[in-house]
Amino acid sequence: MKSVLLIGQSNMAGRGFLNEVTPIYNENIFMLRNGRWQMMTEPIHFDRSAAGVGLAASFAQAWCVANKNEQIGLIPCAEGGSSIDEWKKEGALFRHAVSEAKFAMEDSELTAVLWHQGESDGYSEKYKNYYQKLNVLVHSFRKELGTPEIPFIVGGLGDYLGKSGFGRSCVEHDLINQELFKYAENNKNCYFVTGEKLYPNPDGIHINAESQRRFGIRYFKAYQTKSNIVEPLDNEADIVKELCEREHTVAEKRYIALEQFTLGKGSMEEVMKYLK
């Protein structure tokens, strides 16, 4: 099985509203939870009670389409509100992510690191040191994990920032994006993904669920093509629809039925249909 490490702040963890998009269930997509691989369901992260839809699910779904009958595992380690300084090598977030990744690597091959962070650094000229801090972070993860060539995919901040709600303070998002893009351009196996034409929740800072679905396929395109994605993909909405509206397998239907029953939203009769 391949695996992918998810790090950064809340827009990597996901705050998209679950009821706004079609859920993704795939028996070949797993998430690491309590030391075990479980079939993925959203929210993938539980860094906050408000966790919801992130970009990782559609990334993984697109990966499965391109890698038939193979499995992928997601390693959720993002932390809402975290600054890049909180991802220093000696810090708890870095050490936790390394620990989880090493545990996952016991029975999977780590194939990429997905990073989305910067909203907490998008003011007071913090962009001036962002490149160097990101450089230290990337090299530290690669060294600690023993993966010197692993692809690092870095996502740009949304162009909606700096305008409303909690996003109003992030007035230097364009400057953070310039540093992210520059870093990807200057460093081997690092790729930038644009946050252009993504849309927020009403809070003005968190990417909404529909945009997270599109963002995930941009991340996968960067991973697949080993190139920067500097503008939205053609027909993104159609790609997402095709990914999310596939026919579920029997195993997936069983999982969904059990999940719904446990949540008090389904019947025992529905569950038993898939246990015969």
KOLDREN-641241 format. One record per residue (C-alpha): residue number from 1; residue in three letters; x, y, z. Coordinates in nm, 2 decimals. Layout:
[r NUM 'ALA' [X Y Z]]
...
This chain:
[r 1 'MET' [0.00 0.00 0.00]]
[r 2 'LYS' [0.11 0.36 -0.07]]
[r 3 'SER' [0.07 0.63 0.19]]
[r 4 'VAL' [0.05 1.01 0.20]]
[r 5 'LEU' [0.13 1.24 0.49]]
[r 6 'LEU' [-0.10 1.53 0.55]]
[r 7 'ILE' [0.04 1.83 0.73]]
[r 8 'GLY' [-0.03 2.20 0.77]]
[r 9 'GLN' [-0.31 2.39 0.93]]
[r 10 'SER' [-0.69 2.39 0.91]]
[r 11 'ASN' [-0.74 2.40 0.54]]
[r 12 'MET' [-0.54 2.08 0.52]]
[r 13 'ALA' [-0.73 1.93 0.81]]
[r 14 'GLY' [-1.05 2.04 0.64]]
[r 15 'ARG' [-1.34 2.26 0.75]]
[r 16 'GLY' [-1.57 2.21 0.45]]
[r 17 'PHE' [-1.93 2.14 0.56]]
[r 18 'LEU' [-2.00 1.77 0.52]]
[r 19 'ASN' [-2.36 1.81 0.40]]
[r 20 'GLU' [-2.25 2.02 0.10]]
[r 21 'VAL' [-2.08 1.75 -0.11]]
[r 22 'THR' [-2.13 1.39 -0.20]]
[r 23 'PRO' [-1.94 1.17 0.05]]
[r 24 'ILE' [-1.64 0.97 -0.09]]
[r 25 'TYR' [-1.62 0.60 0.01]]
[r 26 'ASN' [-1.37 0.37 -0.15]]
[r 27 'GLU' [-1.26 0.04 -0.01]]
[r 28 'ASN' [-0.91 0.11 -0.14]]
[r 29 'ILE' [-0.86 0.43 0.05]]
[r 30 'PHE' [-0.76 0.41 0.42]]
[r 31 'MET' [-0.68 0.65 0.70]]
[r 32 'LEU' [-0.46 0.59 0.99]]
[r 33 'ARG' [-0.65 0.61 1.32]]
[r 34 'ASN' [-0.56 0.47 1.66]]
[r 35 'GLY' [-0.27 0.28 1.50]]
[r 36 'ARG' [-0.48 0.10 1.25]]
[r 37 'TRP' [-0.58 0.15 0.89]]
[r 38 'GLN' [-0.95 0.21 0.86]]
[r 39 'MET' [-1.16 0.26 0.54]]
[r 40 'MET' [-1.16 0.64 0.49]]
[r 41 'THR' [-1.45 0.84 0.59]]
[r 42 'GLU' [-1.47 1.22 0.64]]
[r 43 'PRO' [-1.37 1.40 0.85]]
[r 44 'ILE' [-1.03 1.24 0.81]]
[r 45 'HIS' [-0.88 1.47 1.07]]
[r 46 'PHE' [-1.01 1.52 1.42]]
[r 47 'ASP' [-0.80 1.82 1.52]]
[r 48 'ARG' [-1.11 2.01 1.61]]
[r 49 'SER' [-1.48 1.93 1.66]]
[r 50 'ALA' [-1.55 2.14 1.35]]
[r 51 'ALA' [-1.33 1.92 1.13]]
[r 52 'GLY' [-1.50 1.84 0.80]]
[r 53 'VAL' [-1.42 1.81 0.43]]
[r 54 'GLY' [-1.06 1.86 0.32]]
[r 55 'LEU' [-0.86 1.81 0.00]]
[r 56 'ALA' [-0.72 1.46 0.09]]
[r 57 'ALA' [-1.03 1.26 0.00]]
[r 58 'SER' [-1.06 1.37 -0.36]]
[r 59 'PHE' [-0.68 1.35 -0.40]]
[r 60 'ALA' [-0.70 0.99 -0.29]]
[r 61 'GLN' [-1.00 0.91 -0.51]]
[r 62 'ALA' [-0.82 1.05 -0.81]]
[r 63 'TRP' [-0.51 0.85 -0.72]]
[r 64 'CYS' [-0.72 0.53 -0.71]]
[r 65 'VAL' [-0.86 0.60 -1.06]]
[r 66 'ALA' [-0.51 0.63 -1.19]]
[r 67 'ASN' [-0.39 0.32 -0.99]]
[r 68 'LYS' [-0.65 0.06 -1.04]]
[r 69 'ASN' [-0.69 -0.20 -0.77]]
[r 70 'GLU' [-0.41 -0.05 -0.56]]
[r 71 'GLN' [-0.45 0.09 -0.21]]
[r 72 'ILE' [-0.36 0.43 -0.06]]
[r 73 'GLY' [-0.35 0.53 0.31]]
[r 74 'LEU' [-0.39 0.89 0.44]]
[r 75 'ILE' [-0.19 0.99 0.75]]
[r 76 'PRO' [-0.37 1.29 0.91]]
[r 77 'CYS' [-0.14 1.52 1.11]]
[r 78 'ALA' [-0.26 1.88 1.02]]
[r 79 'GLU' [-0.34 2.11 1.31]]
[r 80 'GLY' [-0.58 2.40 1.28]]
[r 81 'GLY' [-0.44 2.75 1.34]]
[r 82 'SER' [-0.08 2.64 1.34]]
[r 83 'SER' [0.19 2.87 1.22]]
[r 84 'ILE' [0.50 2.75 1.03]]
[r 85 'ASP' [0.70 2.82 1.35]]
[r 86 'GLU' [0.50 2.55 1.52]]
[r 87 'TRP' [0.62 2.30 1.27]]
[r 88 'LYS' [0.99 2.33 1.38]]
[r 89 'LYS' [1.18 2.01 1.41]]
[r 90 'GLU' [1.19 2.02 1.79]]
[r 91 'GLY' [0.81 2.10 1.81]]
[r 92 'ALA' [0.53 1.87 1.90]]
[r 93 'LEU' [0.36 1.89 1.56]]
[r 94 'PHE' [0.67 1.79 1.37]]
[r 95 'ARG' [0.75 1.51 1.61]]
[r 96 'HIS' [0.40 1.37 1.60]]
[r 97 'ALA' [0.38 1.38 1.22]]
[r 98 'VAL' [0.72 1.20 1.20]]
[r 99 'SER' [0.60 0.94 1.45]]
[r 100 'GLU' [0.28 0.87 1.27]]
[r 101 'ALA' [0.45 0.86 0.93]]
[r 102 'LYS' [0.71 0.61 1.06]]
[r 103 'PHE' [0.44 0.40 1.21]]
[r 104 'ALA' [0.26 0.40 0.87]]
[r 105 'MET' [0.58 0.31 0.69]]
[r 106 'GLU' [0.59 -0.02 0.87]]
[r 107 'ASP' [0.34 -0.16 0.62]]
[r 108 'SER' [0.31 0.11 0.35]]
[r 109 'GLU' [0.54 0.30 0.12]]
[r 110 'LEU' [0.53 0.68 0.19]]
[r 111 'THR' [0.48 0.83 -0.16]]
[r 112 'ALA' [0.41 1.20 -0.09]]
[r 113 'VAL' [0.38 1.48 0.16]]
[r 114 'LEU' [0.09 1.72 0.12]]
[r 115 'TRP' [0.14 2.06 0.28]]
[r 116 'HIS' [-0.11 2.35 0.31]]
[r 117 'GLN' [-0.03 2.63 0.56]]
[r 118 'GLY' [0.01 3.00 0.56]]
[r 119 'GLU' [-0.30 3.17 0.67]]
[r 120 'SER' [-0.15 3.21 1.02]]
[r 121 'ASP' [0.16 3.37 0.86]]
[r 122 'GLY' [-0.02 3.60 0.62]]
[r 123 'TYR' [0.04 3.93 0.80]]
[r 124 'SER' [0.31 4.15 0.97]]
[r 125 'GLU' [0.56 4.07 0.69]]
[r 126 'LYS' [0.60 3.71 0.81]]
[r 127 'TYR' [0.63 3.61 0.44]]
[r 128 'LYS' [0.99 3.75 0.45]]
[r 129 'ASN' [1.11 3.44 0.64]]
[r 130 'TYR' [0.87 3.19 0.50]]
[r 131 'TYR' [1.09 3.05 0.23]]
[r 132 'GLN' [1.37 2.97 0.46]]
[r 133 'LYS' [1.14 2.82 0.73]]
[r 134 'LEU' [0.97 2.60 0.46]]
[r 135 'ASN' [1.31 2.49 0.34]]
[r 136 'VAL' [1.42 2.38 0.68]]
[r 137 'LEU' [1.08 2.20 0.73]]
[r 138 'VAL' [1.10 2.01 0.40]]
[r 139 'HIS' [1.46 1.90 0.46]]
[r 140 'SER' [1.39 1.80 0.82]]
[r 141 'PHE' [1.10 1.58 0.72]]
[r 142 'ARG' [1.29 1.41 0.44]]
[r 143 'LYS' [1.59 1.35 0.67]]
[r 144 'GLU' [1.39 1.22 0.96]]
[r 145 'LEU' [1.18 0.99 0.74]]
[r 146 'GLY' [1.47 0.87 0.54]]
[r 147 'THR' [1.30 0.98 0.21]]
[r 148 'PRO' [1.53 1.23 0.05]]
[r 149 'GLU' [1.35 1.24 -0.28]]
[r 150 'ILE' [0.99 1.22 -0.16]]
[r 151 'PRO' [0.76 1.47 -0.35]]
[r 152 'PHE' [0.64 1.77 -0.14]]
[r 153 'ILE' [0.32 1.92 -0.27]]
[r 154 'VAL' [0.26 2.28 -0.14]]
[r 155 'GLY' [-0.08 2.44 -0.18]]
[r 156 'GLY' [-0.13 2.81 -0.24]]
[r 157 'LEU' [-0.36 3.02 -0.02]]
[r 158 'GLY' [-0.71 3.12 -0.15]]
[r 159 'ASP' [-0.74 3.44 -0.34]]
[r 160 'TYR' [-1.06 3.51 -0.13]]
[r 161 'LEU' [-0.84 3.59 0.18]]
[r 162 'GLY' [-0.80 3.94 0.32]]
[r 163 'LYS' [-1.16 4.04 0.25]]
[r 164 'SER' [-1.40 3.92 0.51]]
[r 165 'GLY' [-1.46 3.74 0.84]]
[r 166 'PHE' [-1.16 3.56 1.00]]
[r 167 'GLY' [-0.98 3.58 0.67]]
[r 168 'ARG' [-0.96 3.96 0.68]]
[r 169 'SER' [-0.63 3.96 0.87]]
[r 170 'CYS' [-0.46 3.75 0.60]]
[r 171 'VAL' [-0.37 4.05 0.39]]
[r 172 'GLU' [-0.04 3.92 0.27]]
[r 173 'HIS' [-0.16 3.59 0.12]]
[r 174 'ASP' [-0.03 3.68 -0.22]]
[r 175 'LEU' [0.32 3.73 -0.08]]
[r 176 'ILE' [0.30 3.39 0.10]]
[r 177 'ASN' [0.19 3.24 -0.24]]
[r 178 'GLN' [0.49 3.40 -0.41]]
[r 179 'GLU' [0.72 3.23 -0.16]]
[r 180 'LEU' [0.55 2.90 -0.19]]
[r 181 'PHE' [0.58 2.91 -0.57]]
[r 182 'LYS' [0.94 3.03 -0.56]]
[r 183 'TYR' [1.02 2.74 -0.33]]
[r 184 'ALA' [0.86 2.49 -0.56]]
[r 185 'GLU' [1.04 2.64 -0.86]]
[r 186 'ASN' [1.38 2.63 -0.70]]
[r 187 'ASN' [1.37 2.28 -0.53]]
[r 188 'LYS' [1.37 1.93 -0.67]]
[r 189 'ASN' [1.05 1.72 -0.62]]
[r 190 'CYS' [0.85 2.02 -0.48]]
[r 191 'TYR' [0.54 2.13 -0.66]]
[r 192 'PHE' [0.30 2.42 -0.62]]
[r 193 'VAL' [-0.08 2.41 -0.65]]
[r 194 'THR' [-0.27 2.73 -0.70]]
[r 195 'GLY' [-0.55 2.83 -0.46]]
[r 196 'GLU' [-0.70 3.05 -0.73]]
[r 197 'LYS' [-1.08 3.05 -0.77]]
[r 198 'LEU' [-1.15 2.85 -0.45]]
[r 199 'TYR' [-1.43 2.98 -0.23]]
[r 200 'PRO' [-1.46 3.00 0.15]]
[r 201 'ASN' [-1.71 2.91 0.41]]
[r 202 'PRO' [-1.90 3.21 0.55]]
[r 203 'ASP' [-1.61 3.26 0.80]]
[r 204 'GLY' [-1.40 3.40 0.52]]
[r 205 'ILE' [-1.09 3.18 0.60]]
[r 206 'HIS' [-1.18 2.81 0.55]]
[r 207 'ILE' [-1.21 2.66 0.20]]
[r 208 'ASN' [-1.56 2.53 0.14]]
[r 209 'ALA' [-1.64 2.17 0.07]]
[r 210 'GLU' [-1.69 2.20 -0.30]]
[r 211 'SER' [-1.37 2.39 -0.34]]
[r 212 'GLN' [-1.18 2.14 -0.13]]
[r 213 'ARG' [-1.29 1.86 -0.37]]
[r 214 'ARG' [-1.15 2.06 -0.66]]
[r 215 'PHE' [-0.83 2.15 -0.47]]
[r 216 'GLY' [-0.77 1.78 -0.41]]
[r 217 'ILE' [-0.76 1.70 -0.78]]
[r 218 'ARG' [-0.52 1.99 -0.84]]
[r 219 'TYR' [-0.29 1.84 -0.58]]
[r 220 'PHE' [-0.31 1.50 -0.74]]
[r 221 'LYS' [-0.24 1.65 -1.09]]
[r 222 'ALA' [0.07 1.81 -0.95]]
[r 223 'TYR' [0.17 1.48 -0.80]]
[r 224 'GLN' [0.09 1.28 -1.11]]
[r 225 'THR' [0.26 1.51 -1.36]]
[r 226 'LYS' [0.54 1.62 -1.13]]
[r 227 'SER' [0.47 1.98 -1.22]]
[r 228 'ASN' [0.33 2.31 -1.08]]
[r 229 'ILE' [-0.04 2.37 -1.12]]
[r 230 'VAL' [-0.06 2.74 -1.17]]
[r 231 'GLU' [-0.42 2.78 -1.27]]
[r 232 'PRO' [-0.74 2.59 -1.21]]
[r 233 'LEU' [-0.78 2.27 -1.42]]
[r 234 'ASP' [-1.02 2.25 -1.71]]
[r 235 'ASN' [-1.36 2.10 -1.62]]
[r 236 'GLU' [-1.28 2.06 -1.25]]
[r 237 'ALA' [-1.65 2.03 -1.15]]
[r 238 'ASP' [-1.70 1.75 -1.41]]
[r 239 'ILE' [-1.39 1.57 -1.28]]
[r 240 'VAL' [-1.51 1.59 -0.92]]
[r 241 'LYS' [-1.86 1.47 -1.02]]
[r 242 'GLU' [-1.72 1.17 -1.20]]
[r 243 'LEU' [-1.50 1.08 -0.91]]
[r 244 'CYS' [-1.77 1.11 -0.65]]
[r 245 'GLU' [-2.07 0.95 -0.83]]
[r 246 'ARG' [-1.91 0.61 -0.90]]
[r 247 'GLU' [-2.11 0.30 -0.81]]
[r 248 'HIS' [-2.02 0.17 -0.47]]
[r 249 'THR' [-1.89 -0.19 -0.42]]
[r 250 'VAL' [-2.06 -0.43 -0.18]]
[r 251 'ALA' [-1.79 -0.37 0.08]]
[r 252 'GLU' [-1.84 0.00 0.06]]
[r 253 'LYS' [-2.22 -0.03 0.08]]
[r 254 'ARG' [-2.18 -0.25 0.39]]
[r 255 'TYR' [-1.95 0.01 0.55]]
[r 256 'ILE' [-2.19 0.30 0.47]]
[r 257 'ALA' [-2.49 0.10 0.61]]
[r 258 'LEU' [-2.30 0.02 0.93]]
[r 259 'GLU' [-2.18 0.38 0.97]]
[r 260 'GLN' [-2.53 0.52 0.92]]
[r 261 'PHE' [-2.68 0.27 1.16]]
[r 262 'THR' [-2.42 0.35 1.43]]
[r 263 'LEU' [-2.50 0.72 1.39]]
[r 264 'GLY' [-2.87 0.65 1.43]]
[r 265 'LYS' [-2.95 0.73 1.07]]
[r 266 'GLY' [-3.02 0.38 0.93]]
[r 267 'SER' [-3.20 0.06 1.01]]
[r 268 'MET' [-3.08 -0.28 1.11]]
[r 269 'GLU' [-3.26 -0.42 0.81]]
[r 270 'GLU' [-3.04 -0.21 0.58]]
[r 271 'VAL' [-2.73 -0.34 0.76]]
[r 272 'MET' [-2.84 -0.70 0.74]]
[r 273 'LYS' [-2.88 -0.68 0.36]]
[r 274 'TYR' [-2.50 -0.66 0.34]]
[r 275 'LEU' [-2.41 -0.91 0.61]]
[r 276 'LYS' [-2.57 -1.21 0.44]]
